[in-house]
Amino acid sequence: MPVPLPTLGSRSPAPRTPVVHRVAFRVAAAVGAAVGVAATVFVGVLAASLPAAETLRVAAIGGVGLAVVAGLVAYLSVQRRVGGRLELARRTLREARKRRFDGLAALAESEDRDELDALVRQVYGAGRALQAEIETLETLESYRRDFLGDVSHELRTPIFAVAGFAETLLDGALDDDRVRRRFVEKILANARRLEALTRDLTDISKLETGRLTLDRAPFAVRPLAVEVAEGLEKLARDNGVDLQVRVPEALPLADGDRDRVRQVLANLVENALTYTNAGGHVELTARLRPSGELRVAVVDDGIGIPAGDLPRLTDRFFRVDKSRAREHGGTGLGLSIVKHILEAHGQRLGVESRPGYGSSFAFSLPTVPAPPEPAAARADPAERLDRPPRRRTPRSGLA
């Protein structure tokens, strides 16, 4: 069965008039000529008993008639079986140049019965690949526009604040010691916010472009967790939140970039402290899973996250509570950086949350095998008994 010619593109609803395919015409001409010659000779042999002039006339009429019939049959057959598929591929490529892919569905219906069908399938694959590339480029362009808008918005707020406080000071507030100090502190706070935003933008740019290399080495999780908690102790105290570290000492060493994992933990704990009300609790925990990996989690009993916001939680500049985040100087890039750092480690961030009950952010890290036991400790007990005893120096004074 021939592949039907679809109407490609929304701008050409009417079907095109079938064109005369030169391939079909050339095949028909060749077939007609061959059949005509063969028919002329055959009819001439059959009419050999007739006079010479009559034989020539009959042979010519018979040869021409059969040639026309054979050529017409060949043309219609090629037009039906070949021309339709070639026309479909040609029109699909033309519409693809115009970024219209309505004809791809018809191409997908063809089967690989011969080389032409294989060619049509290749056109289908090329069209699908081109469509996917265009959709990706359009998504990236939309993402770029949104990102530039978000960055402009995030920069505008502290810049306007710094400019406003400076203008107020220049307009006469410099003479008031109380106002001057308060405004300078606000200028410093906004400058630090700009510094944090610039640092986060640099980090996320390196992470997304693959220019950030990890310095992986074994490290102990508990000292790192204590270090992060001590660094955020003031924020926890200012917010009235109880911050606890529940990481066993006996955990095996984790394999990863310690500085980057510290950045992950700091972002997660800072977010938990920011979105937990006074009197709440935040815990930084770690445990060994049956699979041999370390499961690290930051759990809080804060405001929680609505289910509809969970898919966008690691998007750039996305905030669950914008006013609270800006009040604490957040850049909105923390969780996005966390996601990229964990992906660089081959891990994913797991999030569980319920509004009004709190949230849990967790990830896993591979462990490294314990260092080999010293040779003296591995010696055979009988061998150790054969060794001469060590001389002990007596201790003076009270035991």
N, C-alpha and C positions, 0 to 999 in steps of 0.2 A: 504494500500500500504506500502511496506517496505521502510525504509529510505535508500537511496543509500549510499554506502560506498565511501567517498571522498578520494582523494589522499592527504594525510597530509604531509606538509613540502615540501620545494623546493628540498630536497635531495633525495626524493623517488618518482619520477614522474610515475613509472610504478605501476599499481594496484597490490595489494598483492593477492596471491593464496588463495582462500577461505579455511578456516581451518575447520576440523571436530569438531563441538562443542560437548563436552561431555554431556552437558545438553540435547541436541537434541537426542544424542545416548541413554542416559538413559531413556528418555521419550519414545523413539521408542521401546526400549527393554521391558519396562513395558507394553506398549500398545500391542505389539506383543505377549507377554506371555499371557496376559489376553484374547486377542482375540483367540489365539491358543487353550487355554484350553476350552473356551466357544465353539469354532467351533468343537473341537474334540468331546465334549459331544453331541452337536447338531447333527453332522453327524452320530455319533454312534447310536443315537436314530432313525434317519431316515433309517439307514441301518440295523436295528435290524432283519429284515426278512432274511438277508443273513447269510451264515454260520459264525460262530464265528471268524474264522481266516480272512475271507474276510471283516467282519464288522470292525475288528481292523485295518486292512490295510487301508480301505477307510477312517475311522475316522482319522487315523494318517496323511494320505496324505492331507486330507481336512483341518485338523487343522494346519498343518505346512504351507500349502500354504496360508491359510488366515492370519496366524500369520506373515508371511514374507510380504505379501501385506500390512497389517495393520501397521506393523512396519515401512515399507518404506514410506508409506503415512504420518505417524506421524513424522518421521524424517524430511522429506522434509517440512512439515508444520511448525514444530518448527524452523528448520533452516531458513526458509524464514521469519517467523513472529517474532522470538525472537533472533535468532543468529546474524542477521544483525545489530540489534540495540545494542546488547552487544558488538559486535566487534567494532562498531563505537565508543562507549563510551570508550572501552579499548584503542583503538588506539589514541583517542583524549587525554586521560590522559597521555599516553606515550609521545606523541608529546609535551604536555604542559610541561612536565619535561625538554624537550629540548628547551623550550621557543619558540615553533612554534605553532601558533594558526590558521592555515589555515582551519582546520576542523570545527571551531566553526560555520561557516555559514551554513554548512549542519545540524548541531545539531539544529539550530534555526528553521529549516523547520519542525521539528517533532511536533506533536500535542499530548496533554495529553489524549490519548485514554485508556490507562491502566497504571498499576504501572511501567512497563518498560519504557514507554514513559515519565512518571514523573521522573524516574531515569535519563533518557537521558537529560531531561531539567535541572535537578540539576547539571549534569556534565557540561552542557552549562553555567549555572550560575557561577559555580566554575571556569571554564576556563576564562570567561569574567572578573571575579574579580581578578584572578591571572594576567591576561594580563594588567588590569588597574594598579595593584600594581607594576608590573615590569616597565611599562611606567612611573609611578610616580617616582620610584627609579632612573630610567635613567635620568629623567628630573632634579631631585634633584642633582644627581651626576654631570650633566653638569652645573647646577647652581653653585654648590660648586667649580668646576674647574674655572669657569668664575670669581666667587667672589674672590678666592685666587689670580687669575691673576690680577684682578683690584686692590686689596689691595696691592699686591706687587708693582704694578706700582705706586700707589699713595704714598706709603712709600718711594720708591726709589728716587723720585725727591727731596723732602726736605732733605733726609739723604745725598744724594750726594752733594746737595748745601751746607749744613752745613760742611761736610767734606772738600769740595773744598775751602770754605772761610777760614776755620781754617788752612788748609795747606798753603794757601797763606800768612796768617798772620805769621805763623811760619817760612816761607821762607824769611822773612825780612820786610813784610809790617807792622809789629808792630812798627817799627821806624817812620813811617809816620802817624802823628796824623789824618790827613784828611782821608786817606785810612783806617786806623784802625777803626775809628768811623763808617764809612759807612759799612764796612764788619761786624762789630759786630752787627749793626742794621739788616743787612740781616740775620745773624745767628739767631738773636732773632725772626725775622719774620718767618723763617722756623721752628724754635722750636715751636712757637705758632701754626703754621699750623699743625705740628705733634700732638700737644696737642688737637686741635680741631678735628682732624681725629680720635684720640683715643677716645675722648668723644662721638663723633657721632657713632662710631662702638659699643661702650658699650651701648648706648641708643637703637640702632636698634636691637642689640642682645636681650636686655631685652624685647623690644616690640614684636619681632617676636616669642619669646619663651613663651610669656605670663607671664613673671616674673615681669613686671612693673605694679604696682597697682596704680589706679587713686584715688586721694583724691578729690572727688566731693563735691562741696559746692556752694551756690549761690554767684555770684560776679557781679560787675558792669562792663560793657564792655567799656564804655568811658574812665574811668581812666586807664584801662589796655591798650587801644589803644594809649593814650597819652604817657604812660610809654614806650611803644615800639618805638614810633616815636622819643621821646627824646633820647633814647638809640642809634638810628641810624641817628641822626641829623648830626653828623660829616661826616658819609659816604655820606649822601645826599649832603652835602655842598661840599665835595671833588669832587663828581661826577657832580656837577652843576645841580642837579635834585631838583625840587620843591616837597617837601613831605607835604601833607595835611592830617589832620584827620577830617573826616566828620561823626561824630557819635553823635546823639542827646543825650541830658542829660536825657530825660524822658523815655528812654528805660527800660523795665523791666529787672530784674536780670536774668543772664544766669546761667544754671546749668551745671557745669563741673569742671575739674581740672584747676584752674587758672594758675598755673605754666606751665602746659603742653600746654594750649591754648596760653599762652604768647610765648612759644617756636614755636608754629605753626605760629603765626603772625610775629614773628621776622624772621623766615626763609622766609616767603612769601614776606615780605617787603624788606628784604635784597636782595632776588633774583630780585625783581622788580627794585630796585635801581641799581643793577649790570647790568641788561640788558636794561636799559634805557639810551639813549644818553644824553649828556649835553644839558640843556635847556628843557628837558622833564618834565613830571609831573607824580607823583605817589599819589594815594589817598587810604586811609584806611577808609572804610565806613561800616556802619551797619544800618539795618532797621528791623522793625517788619513785618513779613509776615502775611497774613490772617490766616494761619494755627496756629499762635501763637508762631512760632519759630523765632529766631533771625538769619537773614542772614548777615554774615560778609564777606566782599570782599576786595581784594587788586587789584586795577585797575591801569594800567600804559599805557602810549602811547609809549612804547619802540619798540624794534626790532621785537617782535612777535615770534611766534613758527610755523614752517611748519606743515601742517596737518599730514604728515607722522611721525613726532616725538612725537605727542601727546600721542599715546598709550604707549610709553616707558618713558614718562616724569618722572614717579615716580620710575623707576628702579634705583637700586644702581649704583652710579658713572656715570649715564647718564647726559651729558651736551649738551645743544643746541649749545653753542659757547664755545668750550673747552678752547681756548686761553684767552677769556675774564674772564671766571670763575676762571682759575688758577691765572690770574693776580691779582684778588681780594681775593685769598686765599680760594676759595670754596673747600669743600671736596667732593662734588657730592652726598652727602647723605641727604641733607636737605629735598628735596621733598619726599624722601622715608620715612624719619622720620615723616614728616607731614601726609602722608597717614596712617601710622600705628597708630599715636596718634588719628587721627579722627576716624579710625575704632574702636579703643578702646572705643571711645565715642558713637559708633553706627552711625557715620556720614561718608559721602564721600566727597572727594574734587572734585569740579566742575571746569573745565578749559575751557575757551573760548579764542581763539587767532586767529590773522590774521597777517601774516608777513607784517611788515612795518606800522602796525596800533596799535599794542599793545596787551596786554593780560589781562585777568581777572581770578583771582583765588578766589573761593568762597566756603563757607561751612556754615552749619546751626548748631545752638545750641538750645537745649530746654530751655524754660524759667520756672521760678518758680512762683507760685501765689504770689500776693502781700500780705504782712503781714496783719493780722487782724487789724481792726480799734480799737483804744483804747476804753475802756468801757465808758469813759467820753464823747467821741465824738459820741458814738452810743446812748447816753441817749435821752430820749424823750424830745422835745423842751419844752413842758409844765412843765416837771419835772425840767428842768434847770431854768425855770422862778420862780419856787417855792423856789429855793435855795437862801439863803441870799447873797447879793452882797459882793464881796471881797473888803476889805478895801485897798485903794491905798495910798501909801506913797507919799506925795507931793514932787515934785522935786524942788530943789533950783537952782537958777541961770537962765540963759537964756534958753528958749526952743529951 
